[in-house]
């Protein structure tokens, strides 16, 4: 299976730490490398990375990482990287073969989350989203989180940053089919800006957006200096397997 990692945006809230959000190091390892290696551990055999801001820097690093990690990494450069993130999904999905694991470059996960998600495909779902029902999770920034409302069967009924009420938070990892990119394109045709959530809501309205509860597994969105400081402290503990592959000691 392929993984598609979105890494095109500016990342303004981390700009004081790094000129490139996906290149921002956690425990000395760039976020994009952590993401690629976590995808590999989940069973991914090829990674597509959508680049944009600081594309030359990032693509040069990805070429080296591909050789070091022993996996094909395909960069797809987005010319207008200021567009909503759904445009990155549409660009990257053209290079993915069938269903794919969709990830955000600034998210980190317990290995179990991605491993489980790859096997969560249901014929009636065009996309399955990893969700955290711990809506009071102290690692979640409520001002930036994408919230999810579900029915009794775990199907998404609403998704977005401003919805209320809600049942869970979007963890930033998806098992996607080609229908997700088509749904984003259709949402744009209807006048939507083209965010990933626009496409997700369209699929939710059709009853085709499912969820996977991560239970008590660990994850983080490294989106600002506060989250980065927490990631520096927590990631070596929770991502011991990932860091071991790179030669970084586990947390002590």
SEKE-533166 format. One record per residue: residue number from 1; residue in one letter; x, y, z of N, C-alpha, C, O in turn. Coordinates in steps of 0.1 Angstrom, whole numbers, plus 5000, padded with zeros to 4 digits. Layout:
<recs>
> n, res, nxx, nyy, nzz, caxx, cayy, cazz, cxx, cyy, czz, oxx, oyy, ozz
> NUM, A, X, Y, Z, X, Y, Z, X, Y, Z, X, Y, Z;
...
</recs>
This chain:
<recs>
> n, res, nxx, nyy, nzz, caxx, cayy, cazz, cxx, cyy, czz, oxx, oyy, ozz
> 1, X, 5008, 4988, 5000, 5000, 5000, 5000, 5009, 5012, 5000, 5020, 5013, 5006;
> 2, X, 5004, 5023, 4993, 5011, 5036, 4994, 5006, 5044, 5006, 4995, 5042, 5011;
> 3, X, 5015, 5053, 5010, 5011, 5064, 5019, 5012, 5077, 5012, 5021, 5079, 5004;
> 4, X, 5003, 5086, 5015, 5004, 5100, 5010, 5005, 5109, 5022, 4997, 5109, 5030;
> 5, X, 5016, 5117, 5022, 5019, 5126, 5033, 5018, 5140, 5028, 5025, 5144, 5018;
> 6, X, 5010, 5148, 5034, 5008, 5162, 5030, 5019, 5171, 5037, 5019, 5171, 5049;
> 7, X, 5027, 5177, 5029, 5038, 5185, 5035, 5041, 5198, 5028, 5052, 5202, 5026;
> 8, X, 5030, 5204, 5022, 5032, 5215, 5013, 5031, 5229, 5020, 5036, 5239, 5015;
> 9, X, 5024, 5230, 5031, 5020, 5243, 5037, 5032, 5250, 5043, 5043, 5245, 5045;
> 10, X, 5029, 5263, 5047, 5039, 5272, 5052, 5043, 5268, 5067, 5054, 5269, 5070;
> 11, X, 5033, 5265, 5075, 5036, 5261, 5089, 5040, 5274, 5097, 5050, 5274, 5103;
> 12, X, 5032, 5284, 5096, 5036, 5297, 5102, 5038, 5296, 5117, 5046, 5303, 5122;
> 13, X, 5031, 5287, 5124, 5032, 5287, 5138, 5045, 5280, 5143, 5048, 5281, 5155;
> 14, X, 5052, 5273, 5134, 5064, 5267, 5137, 5076, 5275, 5131, 5088, 5270, 5132;
> 15, X, 5073, 5286, 5124, 5083, 5293, 5116, 5095, 5298, 5125, 5106, 5299, 5120;
> 16, X, 5092, 5301, 5138, 5103, 5305, 5146, 5113, 5294, 5150, 5124, 5297, 5154;
> 17, X, 5109, 5282, 5148, 5118, 5270, 5151, 5125, 5265, 5139, 5136, 5260, 5140;
> 18, X, 5118, 5266, 5127, 5124, 5260, 5115, 5118, 5267, 5103, 5106, 5271, 5103;
> 19, X, 5126, 5268, 5092, 5121, 5274, 5080, 5111, 5265, 5072, 5104, 5269, 5063;
> 20, X, 5111, 5252, 5076, 5102, 5242, 5069, 5096, 5234, 5080, 5102, 5227, 5088;
> 21, X, 5082, 5234, 5080, 5075, 5226, 5091, 5079, 5211, 5090, 5082, 5206, 5101;
> 22, X, 5078, 5205, 5078, 5081, 5190, 5078, 5096, 5187, 5082, 5099, 5176, 5085;
> 23, X, 5104, 5197, 5081, 5119, 5195, 5084, 5122, 5199, 5098, 5133, 5197, 5103;
> 24, X, 5112, 5203, 5106, 5114, 5206, 5120, 5118, 5194, 5128, 5110, 5184, 5127;
> 25, X, 5129, 5194, 5135, 5133, 5182, 5142, 5126, 5180, 5155, 5123, 5189, 5162;
> 26, X, 5123, 5167, 5158, 5119, 5163, 5171, 5129, 5152, 5176, 5131, 5142, 5169;
> 27, X, 5136, 5155, 5187, 5146, 5146, 5192, 5157, 5144, 5181, 5163, 5134, 5180;
> 28, X, 5159, 5155, 5173, 5169, 5155, 5163, 5165, 5149, 5150, 5173, 5148, 5140;
> 29, X, 5153, 5144, 5148, 5148, 5138, 5136, 5137, 5146, 5130, 5127, 5149, 5137;
> 30, X, 5138, 5150, 5117, 5128, 5158, 5111, 5114, 5151, 5111, 5113, 5139, 5110;
> 31, X, 5104, 5159, 5113, 5090, 5153, 5113, 5087, 5145, 5101, 5081, 5134, 5103;
> 32, X, 5092, 5149, 5089, 5088, 5141, 5077, 5095, 5128, 5078, 5089, 5118, 5073;
> 33, X, 5107, 5127, 5083, 5113, 5113, 5084, 5106, 5105, 5094, 5104, 5093, 5092;
> 34, X, 5101, 5110, 5105, 5094, 5103, 5115, 5081, 5097, 5108, 5078, 5085, 5110;
> 35, X, 5074, 5105, 5100, 5062, 5101, 5093, 5065, 5090, 5083, 5057, 5080, 5083;
> 36, X, 5075, 5091, 5075, 5079, 5081, 5065, 5082, 5068, 5072, 5077, 5057, 5068;
> 37, X, 5090, 5069, 5083, 5094, 5056, 5089, 5082, 5050, 5097, 5081, 5037, 5097;
> 38, X, 5073, 5058, 5102, 5061, 5052, 5108, 5052, 5045, 5098, 5046, 5035, 5100;
> 39, X, 5051, 5051, 5086, 5043, 5045, 5075, 5049, 5032, 5071, 5042, 5022, 5069;
> 40, X, 5063, 5031, 5070, 5069, 5019, 5067, 5067, 5008, 5077, 5064, 4997, 5074;
> 41, X, 5067, 5012, 5090, 5065, 5002, 5101, 5050, 4997, 5100, 5048, 4986, 5105;
> 42, X, 5041, 5005, 5095, 5027, 5000, 5094, 5025, 4991, 5082, 5014, 4985, 5081;
> 43, X, 5035, 4990, 5073, 5034, 4981, 5061, 5034, 4988, 5048, 5032, 4981, 5038;
> 44, X, 5035, 5001, 5048, 5035, 5009, 5035, 5048, 5005, 5027, 5059, 5004, 5033;
> 45, X, 5047, 5004, 5014, 5058, 5001, 5006, 5063, 5012, 4996, 5073, 5011, 4990;
> 46, X, 5055, 5023, 4996, 5059, 5034, 4988, 5052, 5047, 4994, 5041, 5046, 4999;
> 47, X, 5059, 5058, 4994, 5054, 5070, 5000, 5054, 5081, 4990, 5064, 5084, 4983;
> 48, X, 5043, 5088, 4989, 5041, 5100, 4980, 5041, 5112, 4990, 5033, 5112, 4999;
> 49, X, 5049, 5122, 4987, 5049, 5134, 4996, 5046, 5146, 4988, 5053, 5149, 4978;
> 50, X, 5036, 5153, 4991, 5032, 5166, 4984, 5040, 5177, 4991, 5039, 5180, 5002;
> 51, X, 5048, 5184, 4982, 5057, 5195, 4987, 5052, 5208, 4982, 5043, 5208, 4973;
> 52, X, 5057, 5219, 4987, 5053, 5232, 4983, 5062, 5242, 4989, 5072, 5246, 4982;
> 53, X, 5060, 5247, 5001, 5069, 5257, 5007, 5082, 5250, 5010, 5083, 5239, 5015;
> 54, X, 5093, 5257, 5006, 5107, 5252, 5008, 5108, 5238, 5001, 5114, 5229, 5006;
> 55, X, 5102, 5237, 4989, 5101, 5224, 4982, 5115, 5219, 4979, 5118, 5207, 4980;
> 56, X, 5124, 5227, 4974, 5138, 5223, 4971, 5145, 5216, 4983, 5151, 5206, 4982;
> 57, X, 5144, 5223, 4994, 5150, 5218, 5006, 5144, 5204, 5010, 5151, 5195, 5013;
> 58, X, 5131, 5204, 5010, 5124, 5191, 5014, 5127, 5180, 5004, 5129, 5169, 5008;
> 59, X, 5126, 5183, 4991, 5128, 5172, 4981, 5142, 5167, 4982, 5144, 5155, 4979;
> 60, X, 5152, 5176, 4984, 5166, 5171, 4986, 5167, 5161, 4997, 5174, 5151, 4996;
> 61, X, 5161, 5165, 5008, 5161, 5156, 5020, 5154, 5143, 5017, 5159, 5132, 5021;
> 62, X, 5143, 5143, 5010, 5135, 5131, 5007, 5143, 5121, 4999, 5143, 5109, 5000;
> 63, X, 5151, 5127, 4989, 5159, 5119, 4981, 5170, 5111, 4989, 5172, 5099, 4987;
> 64, X, 5176, 5118, 4999, 5185, 5111, 5008, 5178, 5101, 5017, 5183, 5090, 5019;
> 65, X, 5167, 5105, 5022, 5159, 5096, 5031, 5155, 5083, 5024, 5156, 5072, 5029;
> 66, X, 5151, 5084, 5011, 5147, 5073, 5003, 5159, 5062, 5003, 5156, 5050, 5004;
> 67, X, 5171, 5067, 5001, 5182, 5058, 5001, 5185, 5052, 5014, 5188, 5040, 5015;
> 68, X, 5185, 5061, 5025, 5188, 5056, 5038, 5178, 5046, 5043, 5181, 5036, 5050;
> 69, X, 5165, 5049, 5041, 5154, 5041, 5046, 5151, 5029, 5037, 5144, 5019, 5042;
> 70, X, 5155, 5029, 5025, 5152, 5018, 5016, 5138, 5017, 5011, 5132, 5007, 5010;
> 71, X, 5132, 5029, 5008, 5118, 5029, 5003, 5117, 5040, 4992, 5124, 5050, 4993;
> 72, X, 5108, 5037, 4983, 5106, 5047, 4972, 5098, 5059, 4978, 5087, 5057, 4984;
> 73, X, 5103, 5071, 4976, 5096, 5083, 4980, 5094, 5091, 4967, 5103, 5095, 4961;
> 74, X, 5081, 5094, 4964, 5078, 5102, 4952, 5073, 5116, 4956, 5062, 5117, 4962;
> 75, X, 5081, 5126, 4953, 5076, 5140, 4956, 5067, 5145, 4945, 5069, 5143, 4933;
> 76, X, 5056, 5152, 4950, 5047, 5158, 4940, 5046, 5173, 4944, 5041, 5176, 4955;
> 77, X, 5051, 5182, 4936, 5052, 5196, 4940, 5039, 5203, 4936, 5035, 5203, 4925;
> 78, X, 5034, 5210, 4947, 5022, 5218, 4945, 5027, 5233, 4942, 5033, 5239, 4951;
> 79, X, 5023, 5238, 4930, 5028, 5251, 4927, 5022, 5262, 4936, 5029, 5270, 4941;
> 80, X, 5009, 5261, 4938, 5002, 5271, 4947, 5000, 5264, 4960, 4989, 5259, 4963;
> 81, X, 5010, 5264, 4969, 5009, 5257, 4982, 5001, 5264, 4992, 5000, 5259, 5003;
> 82, X, 4996, 5276, 4989, 4988, 5284, 4998, 4973, 5279, 4998, 4965, 5284, 5006;
> 83, X, 4970, 5270, 4989, 4956, 5266, 4987, 4952, 5256, 4999, 4962, 5251, 5005;
> 84, X, 4939, 5254, 5002, 4936, 5245, 5013, 4941, 5231, 5010, 4944, 5227, 4999;
> 85, X, 4942, 5223, 5021, 4949, 5210, 5021, 4943, 5200, 5012, 4950, 5190, 5008;
> 86, X, 4930, 5202, 5008, 4924, 5192, 4999, 4931, 5192, 4985, 4931, 5182, 4978;
> 87, X, 4936, 5204, 4982, 4943, 5204, 4969, 4956, 5195, 4969, 4959, 5190, 4959;
> 88, X, 4962, 5195, 4981, 4974, 5185, 4982, 4969, 5171, 4981, 4976, 5163, 4974;
> 89, X, 4958, 5168, 4986, 4953, 5154, 4985, 4950, 5151, 4971, 4954, 5140, 4966;
> 90, X, 4944, 5160, 4964, 4940, 5157, 4950, 4953, 5155, 4941, 4954, 5146, 4933;
> 91, X, 4963, 5163, 4944, 4976, 5162, 4936, 4983, 5149, 4939, 4988, 5142, 4930;
> 92, X, 4984, 5146, 4952, 4991, 5134, 4956, 4984, 5121, 4952, 4990, 5111, 4949;
> 93, X, 4971, 5121, 4953, 4963, 5109, 4950, 4965, 5104, 4936, 4963, 5092, 4933;
> 94, X, 4968, 5113, 4927, 4970, 5109, 4913, 4982, 5100, 4912, 4984, 5093, 4902;
> 95, X, 4991, 5100, 4922, 5003, 5092, 4921, 5002, 5079, 4930, 5011, 5071, 4931;
> 96, X, 4990, 5078, 4936, 4988, 5066, 4945, 4981, 5055, 4938, 4972, 5057, 4929;
> 97, X, 4985, 5043, 4941, 4979, 5031, 4934, 4968, 5025, 4943, 4971, 5019, 4953;
> 98, X, 4955, 5028, 4940, 4944, 5023, 4947, 4942, 5030, 4961, 4945, 5042, 4961;
> 99, X, 4939, 5022, 4971, 4937, 5029, 4984, 4950, 5032, 4990, 4961, 5027, 4986;
> 100, X, 4950, 5042, 4999, 4963, 5047, 5004, 4961, 5052, 5019, 4950, 5056, 5023;
> 101, X, 4972, 5052, 5026, 4972, 5058, 5040, 4975, 5072, 5038, 4986, 5076, 5034;
> 102, X, 4966, 5081, 5043, 4968, 5095, 5042, 4972, 5101, 5056, 4966, 5098, 5066;
> 103, X, 4983, 5108, 5056, 4989, 5114, 5068, 4993, 5128, 5067, 4995, 5133, 5055;
> 104, X, 4993, 5135, 5078, 4998, 5149, 5078, 5012, 5149, 5083, 5016, 5141, 5091;
> 105, X, 5020, 5158, 5077, 5035, 5157, 5080, 5038, 5161, 5094, 5049, 5158, 5099;
> 106, X, 5029, 5168, 5101, 5032, 5173, 5114, 5026, 5165, 5125, 5025, 5169, 5137;
> 107, X, 5021, 5152, 5122, 5015, 5144, 5132, 5023, 5132, 5134, 5030, 5127, 5126;
> 108, X, 5023, 5127, 5147, 5030, 5115, 5151, 5020, 5105, 5158, 5011, 5110, 5164;
> 109, X, 5023, 5092, 5156, 5014, 5082, 5161, 5021, 5070, 5168, 5032, 5067, 5163;
> 110, X, 5014, 5065, 5178, 5018, 5051, 5182, 5017, 5042, 5169, 5008, 5044, 5161;
> 111, X, 5027, 5033, 5168, 5027, 5024, 5156, 5014, 5017, 5154, 5010, 5014, 5143;
> 112, X, 5008, 5013, 5165, 4995, 5005, 5165, 4984, 5012, 5157, 4976, 5006, 5150;
> 113, X, 4984, 5026, 5158, 4973, 5033, 5151, 4973, 5031, 5136, 4963, 5027, 5130;
> 114, X, 4985, 5033, 5130, 4986, 5032, 5116, 4985, 5017, 5111, 4979, 5014, 5101;
> 115, X, 4990, 5008, 5119, 4989, 4994, 5115, 4975, 4990, 5115, 4970, 4982, 5106;
> 116, X, 4967, 4994, 5125, 4953, 4990, 5126, 4945, 4997, 5114, 4936, 4991, 5108;
> 117, X, 4948, 5009, 5111, 4941, 5017, 5102, 4942, 5011, 5088, 4932, 5011, 5080;
> 118, X, 4953, 5006, 5084, 4955, 5000, 5071, 4946, 4988, 5069, 4942, 4985, 5057;
> 119, X, 4942, 4982, 5079, 4933, 4970, 5078, 4918, 4973, 5081, 4910, 4964, 5083;
> 120, X, 4915, 4986, 5081, 4901, 4990, 5085, 4892, 4992, 5073, 4881, 4997, 5075;
> 121, X, 4896, 4988, 5061, 4887, 4991, 5050, 4874, 4984, 5050, 4873, 4972, 5053;
> 122, X, 4863, 4991, 5048, 4850, 4986, 5047, 4844, 4989, 5033, 4846, 5001, 5029;
> 123, X, 4838, 4980, 5026, 4833, 4983, 5013, 4824, 4994, 5012, 4823, 5001, 5001;
> 124, X, 4816, 4998, 5023, 4807, 5009, 5022, 4813, 5022, 5025, 4806, 5032, 5025;
> 125, X, 4826, 5022, 5028, 4833, 5035, 5032, 4843, 5039, 5021, 4851, 5031, 5017;
> 126, X, 4842, 5052, 5018, 4852, 5058, 5008, 4864, 5062, 5016, 4875, 5065, 5010;
> 127, X, 4863, 5064, 5029, 4874, 5069, 5037, 4871, 5064, 5052, 4859, 5064, 5056;
> 128, X, 4882, 5061, 5059, 4881, 5058, 5073, 4891, 5067, 5081, 4903, 5067, 5077;
> 129, X, 4886, 5074, 5090, 4894, 5084, 5098, 4897, 5079, 5112, 4888, 5074, 5119;
> 130, X, 4910, 5079, 5116, 4913, 5076, 5130, 4909, 5088, 5139, 4912, 5099, 5136;
> 131, X, 4901, 5084, 5149, 4896, 5095, 5158, 4899, 5092, 5172, 4901, 5080, 5176;
> 132, X, 4900, 5102, 5180, 4902, 5101, 5195, 4890, 5106, 5202, 4887, 5118, 5201;
> 133, X, 4883, 5097, 5209, 4871, 5101, 5217, 4875, 5109, 5230, 4866, 5114, 5236;
> 134, X, 4887, 5110, 5233, 4891, 5117, 5245, 4892, 5132, 5241, 4903, 5138, 5239;
> 135, X, 4880, 5138, 5241, 4880, 5152, 5236, 4886, 5162, 5246, 4888, 5174, 5242;
> 136, X, 4889, 5157, 5258, 4897, 5166, 5267, 4911, 5162, 5268, 4918, 5165, 5278;
> 137, X, 4916, 5155, 5258, 4930, 5151, 5258, 4939, 5163, 5259, 4938, 5172, 5251;
> 138, X, 4948, 5164, 5269, 4956, 5176, 5271, 4966, 5179, 5260, 4971, 5190, 5259;
> 139, X, 4969, 5169, 5251, 4978, 5171, 5240, 4971, 5177, 5228, 4978, 5181, 5218;
> 140, X, 4958, 5179, 5229, 4950, 5184, 5217, 4948, 5199, 5220, 4944, 5204, 5230;
> 141, X, 4951, 5207, 5209, 4949, 5222, 5210, 4934, 5224, 5205, 4931, 5223, 5193;
> 142, X, 4925, 5227, 5214, 4911, 5229, 5210, 4909, 5240, 5200, 4899, 5240, 5193;
> 143, X, 4918, 5250, 5200, 4916, 5261, 5190, 4920, 5257, 5176, 4916, 5264, 5167;
> 144, X, 4927, 5246, 5174, 4932, 5242, 5161, 4926, 5229, 5157, 4928, 5225, 5145;
> 145, X, 4920, 5221, 5166, 4916, 5208, 5163, 4905, 5207, 5153, 4897, 5217, 5152;
> 146, X, 4904, 5196, 5146, 4892, 5193, 5137, 4884, 5183, 5144, 4888, 5172, 5148;
> 147, X, 4871, 5187, 5147, 4862, 5179, 5155, 4853, 5170, 5146, 4851, 5173, 5134;
> 148, X, 4848, 5159, 5152, 4841, 5149, 5145, 4828, 5146, 5152, 4828, 5143, 5164;
> 149, X, 4817, 5146, 5145, 4804, 5141, 5151, 4800, 5128, 5144, 4801, 5127, 5132;
> 150, X, 4796, 5118, 5152, 4794, 5104, 5146, 4780, 5099, 5150, 4774, 5104, 5160;
> 151, X, 4775, 5090, 5142, 4763, 5083, 5146, 4766, 5071, 5155, 4778, 5069, 5158;
> 152, X, 4756, 5063, 5158, 4758, 5052, 5167, 4767, 5041, 5161, 4772, 5032, 5168;
> 153, X, 4768, 5041, 5148, 4776, 5031, 5141, 4790, 5036, 5138, 4798, 5029, 5131;
> 154, X, 4794, 5048, 5143, 4807, 5053, 5141, 4809, 5060, 5127, 4820, 5063, 5124;
> 155, X, 4798, 5062, 5120, 4799, 5069, 5107, 4799, 5084, 5110, 4791, 5089, 5118;
> 156, X, 4807, 5091, 5103, 4808, 5106, 5104, 4795, 5112, 5099, 4791, 5110, 5088;
> 157, X, 4790, 5121, 5107, 4778, 5129, 5103, 4783, 5144, 5101, 4777, 5151, 5092;
> 158, X, 4793, 5149, 5108, 4798, 5162, 5106, 4813, 5163, 5110, 4817, 5155, 5119;
> 159, X, 4820, 5171, 5103, 4834, 5173, 5106, 4839, 5187, 5103, 4834, 5193, 5093;
> 160, X, 4847, 5193, 5111, 4852, 5207, 5109, 4857, 5212, 5122, 4856, 5206, 5133;
> 161, X, 4863, 5224, 5121, 4869, 5231, 5133, 4859, 5238, 5141, 4862, 5241, 5153;
> 162, X, 4847, 5241, 5136, 4838, 5249, 5143, 4825, 5242, 5146, 4815, 5248, 5150;
> 163, X, 4824, 5229, 5143, 4811, 5222, 5146, 4808, 5220, 5160, 4818, 5220, 5169;
> 164, X, 4796, 5219, 5164, 4792, 5216, 5178, 4778, 5211, 5177, 4770, 5216, 5169;
> 165, X, 4775, 5200, 5185, 4784, 5193, 5194, 4793, 5184, 5186, 4791, 5182, 5174;
> 166, X, 4802, 5177, 5193, 4811, 5168, 5186, 4814, 5156, 5196, 4812, 5157, 5208;
> 167, X, 4819, 5145, 5190, 4821, 5133, 5198, 4836, 5129, 5199, 4840, 5122, 5208;
> 168, X, 4844, 5135, 5190, 4858, 5130, 5189, 4866, 5141, 5182, 4861, 5150, 5176;
> 169, X, 4879, 5139, 5182, 4888, 5147, 5175, 4895, 5140, 5163, 4898, 5128, 5165;
> 170, X, 4897, 5146, 5152, 4903, 5140, 5140, 4918, 5139, 5144, 4925, 5149, 5147;
> 171, X, 4924, 5127, 5142, 4938, 5124, 5145, 4948, 5127, 5134, 4960, 5127, 5136;
> 172, X, 4942, 5130, 5122, 4951, 5133, 5111, 4957, 5121, 5103, 4967, 5122, 5097;
> 173, X, 4950, 5109, 5105, 4954, 5097, 5097, 4941, 5091, 5091, 4932, 5089, 5098;
> 174, X, 4942, 5088, 5078, 4930, 5083, 5071, 4934, 5071, 5063, 4945, 5070, 5057;
> 175, X, 4925, 5061, 5061, 4926, 5051, 5051, 4917, 5056, 5040, 4904, 5056, 5041;
> 176, X, 4922, 5060, 5029, 4915, 5067, 5018, 4914, 5058, 5006, 4923, 5051, 5002;
> 177, X, 4903, 5060, 4999, 4901, 5054, 4986, 4902, 5065, 4975, 4901, 5077, 4979;
> 178, X, 4902, 5062, 4962, 4902, 5073, 4952, 4890, 5082, 4953, 4891, 5093, 4948;
> 179, X, 4880, 5077, 4959, 4867, 5086, 4960, 4869, 5098, 4969, 4862, 5108, 4967;
> 180, X, 4879, 5098, 4978, 4882, 5110, 4986, 4886, 5122, 4977, 4880, 5133, 4979;
> 181, X, 4896, 5120, 4969, 4900, 5131, 4960, 4889, 5135, 4951, 4887, 5147, 4948;
> 182, X, 4880, 5126, 4946, 4869, 5130, 4938, 4859, 5138, 4946, 4853, 5148, 4940;
> 183, X, 4857, 5135, 4958, 4848, 5142, 4967, 4853, 5156, 4969, 4845, 5166, 4969;
> 184, X, 4866, 5158, 4971, 4871, 5172, 4972, 4869, 5180, 4960, 4865, 5191, 4960;
> 185, X, 4872, 5173, 4948, 4870, 5180, 4935, 4855, 5184, 4933, 4852, 5195, 4929;
> 186, X, 4846, 5176, 4937, 4832, 5179, 4936, 4828, 5190, 4945, 4820, 5198, 4942;
> 187, X, 4834, 5190, 4957, 4831, 5201, 4967, 4836, 5214, 4961, 4829, 5225, 4963;
> 188, X, 4847, 5215, 4955, 4852, 5227, 4949, 4843, 5232, 4938, 4840, 5243, 4936;
> 189, X, 4838, 5222, 4930, 4829, 5225, 4919, 4816, 5232, 4924, 4810, 5239, 4917;
> 190, X, 4813, 5228, 4937, 4801, 5234, 4943, 4804, 5247, 4950, 4795, 5253, 4956;
> 191, X, 4816, 5252, 4949, 4819, 5265, 4955, 4827, 5264, 4968, 4829, 5275, 4974;
> 192, X, 4830, 5252, 4973, 4838, 5251, 4985, 4853, 5255, 4983, 4857, 5254, 4972;
> 193, X, 4860, 5259, 4993, 4874, 5262, 4991, 4883, 5251, 4987, 4893, 5253, 4981;
> 194, X, 4879, 5239, 4991, 4888, 5227, 4988, 4896, 5222, 4999, 4907, 5216, 4996;
> 195, X, 4891, 5223, 5011, 4898, 5217, 5022, 4896, 5202, 5022, 4886, 5197, 5016;
> 196, X, 4904, 5194, 5029, 4902, 5180, 5031, 4888, 5178, 5038, 4881, 5168, 5035;
> 197, X, 4885, 5186, 5048, 4872, 5185, 5055, 4860, 5187, 5046, 4850, 5181, 5048;
> 198, X, 4862, 5196, 5035, 4851, 5197, 5026, 4848, 5184, 5019, 4836, 5180, 5017;
> 199, X, 4858, 5177, 5015, 4856, 5164, 5008, 4851, 5154, 5018, 4842, 5146, 5015;
> 200, X, 4856, 5154, 5031, 4851, 5145, 5041, 4836, 5147, 5044, 4829, 5137, 5045;
> 201, X, 4832, 5160, 5045, 4818, 5163, 5047, 4809, 5158, 5036, 4798, 5153, 5039;
> 202, X, 4814, 5159, 5024, 4806, 5154, 5013, 4804, 5139, 5013, 4793, 5134, 5011;
> 203, X, 4815, 5132, 5017, 4814, 5117, 5019, 4805, 5114, 5031, 4798, 5104, 5030;
> 204, X, 4806, 5122, 5041, 4798, 5119, 5053, 4783, 5121, 5050, 4775, 5113, 5054;
> 205, X, 4780, 5131, 5042, 4766, 5133, 5038, 4760, 5122, 5030, 4748, 5119, 5030;
> 206, X, 4769, 5115, 5023, 4765, 5103, 5015, 4766, 5090, 5023, 4763, 5079, 5018;
> 207, X, 4769, 5091, 5036, 4770, 5079, 5045, 4782, 5070, 5042, 4781, 5058, 5044;
> 208, X, 4793, 5076, 5037, 4805, 5068, 5033, 4818, 5072, 5040, 4828, 5069, 5035;
> 209, X, 4817, 5079, 5051, 4829, 5083, 5059, 4828, 5076, 5072, 4820, 5079, 5081;
> 210, X, 4837, 5066, 5074, 4838, 5058, 5087, 4849, 5063, 5096, 4856, 5072, 5093;
> 211, X, 4849, 5057, 5108, 4859, 5061, 5118, 4865, 5048, 5124, 4860, 5037, 5123;
> 212, X, 4877, 5050, 5129, 4884, 5040, 5137, 4888, 5046, 5150, 4896, 5056, 5150;
> 213, X, 4883, 5042, 5161, 4886, 5047, 5175, 4900, 5042, 5179, 4903, 5030, 5178;
> 214, X, 4909, 5052, 5182, 4922, 5048, 5186, 4923, 5043, 5200, 4934, 5039, 5205;
> 215, X, 4912, 5043, 5208, 4912, 5039, 5222, 4922, 5048, 5230, 4920, 5060, 5230;
> 216, X, 4931, 5041, 5237, 4940, 5049, 5245, 4954, 5051, 5239, 4964, 5054, 5246;
> 217, X, 4955, 5049, 5226, 4968, 5051, 5219, 4973, 5065, 5219, 4964, 5075, 5221;
> 218, X, 4986, 5067, 5217, 4992, 5081, 5218, 4993, 5087, 5204, 4997, 5080, 5194;
> 219, X, 4991, 5100, 5203, 4993, 5107, 5190, 4995, 5122, 5194, 4991, 5126, 5204;
> 220, X, 5001, 5129, 5185, 5003, 5144, 5187, 5003, 5151, 5173, 5008, 5146, 5163;
> 221, X, 4998, 5163, 5173, 4999, 5172, 5162, 5009, 5183, 5167, 5007, 5191, 5176;
> 222, X, 5021, 5183, 5160, 5032, 5192, 5164, 5030, 5205, 5155, 5036, 5206, 5145;
> 223, X, 5022, 5214, 5160, 5018, 5225, 5152, 5023, 5239, 5157, 5022, 5248, 5149;
> 224, X, 5028, 5239, 5169, 5033, 5252, 5174, 5044, 5249, 5184, 5046, 5238, 5188;
> 225, X, 5050, 5260, 5189, 5062, 5258, 5198, 5058, 5250, 5211, 5066, 5242, 5216;
> 226, X, 5046, 5252, 5217, 5042, 5245, 5228, 5041, 5230, 5225, 5047, 5222, 5233;
> 227, X, 5035, 5226, 5214, 5034, 5212, 5211, 5047, 5206, 5208, 5050, 5195, 5211;
> 228, X, 5056, 5214, 5201, 5069, 5209, 5198, 5077, 5206, 5211, 5084, 5196, 5212;
> 229, X, 5076, 5215, 5221, 5083, 5212, 5234, 5078, 5199, 5240, 5086, 5191, 5245;
> 230, X, 5065, 5197, 5240, 5059, 5184, 5245, 5064, 5172, 5237, 5067, 5162, 5242;
> 231, X, 5065, 5174, 5223, 5069, 5163, 5215, 5084, 5160, 5218, 5087, 5148, 5218;
> 232, X, 5092, 5170, 5221, 5106, 5167, 5224, 5107, 5158, 5236, 5115, 5149, 5238;
> 233, X, 5098, 5160, 5246, 5098, 5153, 5258, 5092, 5139, 5257, 5097, 5129, 5262;
> 234, X, 5080, 5138, 5249, 5072, 5126, 5249, 5076, 5116, 5238, 5075, 5104, 5239;
> 235, X, 5079, 5121, 5226, 5081, 5113, 5215, 5091, 5102, 5217, 5088, 5090, 5213;
> 236, X, 5103, 5104, 5223, 5112, 5093, 5224, 5107, 5081, 5233, 5111, 5070, 5231;
> 237, X, 5097, 5084, 5241, 5091, 5074, 5249, 5081, 5066, 5241, 5081, 5054, 5241;
> 238, X, 5072, 5074, 5234, 5061, 5067, 5227, 5065, 5062, 5214, 5058, 5053, 5208;
> 239, X, 5075, 5067, 5208, 5079, 5062, 5194, 5093, 5055, 5195, 5101, 5057, 5186;
> 240, X, 5095, 5047, 5205, 5108, 5041, 5207, 5112, 5032, 5195, 5123, 5032, 5191;
> 241, X, 5102, 5025, 5189, 5105, 5017, 5178, 5109, 5025, 5166, 5119, 5021, 5159;
> 242, X, 5103, 5036, 5163, 5106, 5045, 5152, 5120, 5050, 5154, 5128, 5050, 5145;
> 243, X, 5123, 5056, 5166, 5136, 5062, 5169, 5147, 5052, 5169, 5158, 5055, 5165;
> 244, X, 5144, 5039, 5173, 5154, 5029, 5173, 5159, 5026, 5159, 5171, 5024, 5157;
> 245, X, 5150, 5027, 5150, 5154, 5024, 5136, 5164, 5035, 5131, 5172, 5032, 5121;
> 246, X, 5163, 5047, 5137, 5172, 5058, 5132, 5184, 5059, 5141, 5194, 5066, 5138;
> 247, X, 5184, 5052, 5152, 5196, 5052, 5161, 5195, 5062, 5172, 5205, 5066, 5178;
> 248, X, 5182, 5067, 5175, 5180, 5077, 5186, 5176, 5069, 5198, 5167, 5061, 5198;
> 249, X, 5183, 5072, 5210, 5180, 5064, 5222, 5165, 5067, 5226, 5160, 5078, 5224;
> 250, X, 5159, 5057, 5232, 5146, 5058, 5238, 5146, 5068, 5250, 5157, 5070, 5255;
> 251, X, 5134, 5072, 5254, 5133, 5082, 5265, 5138, 5075, 5278, 5137, 5063, 5280;
> 252, X, 5144, 5083, 5286, 5149, 5078, 5299, 5143, 5085, 5310, 5146, 5082, 5322;
</recs>
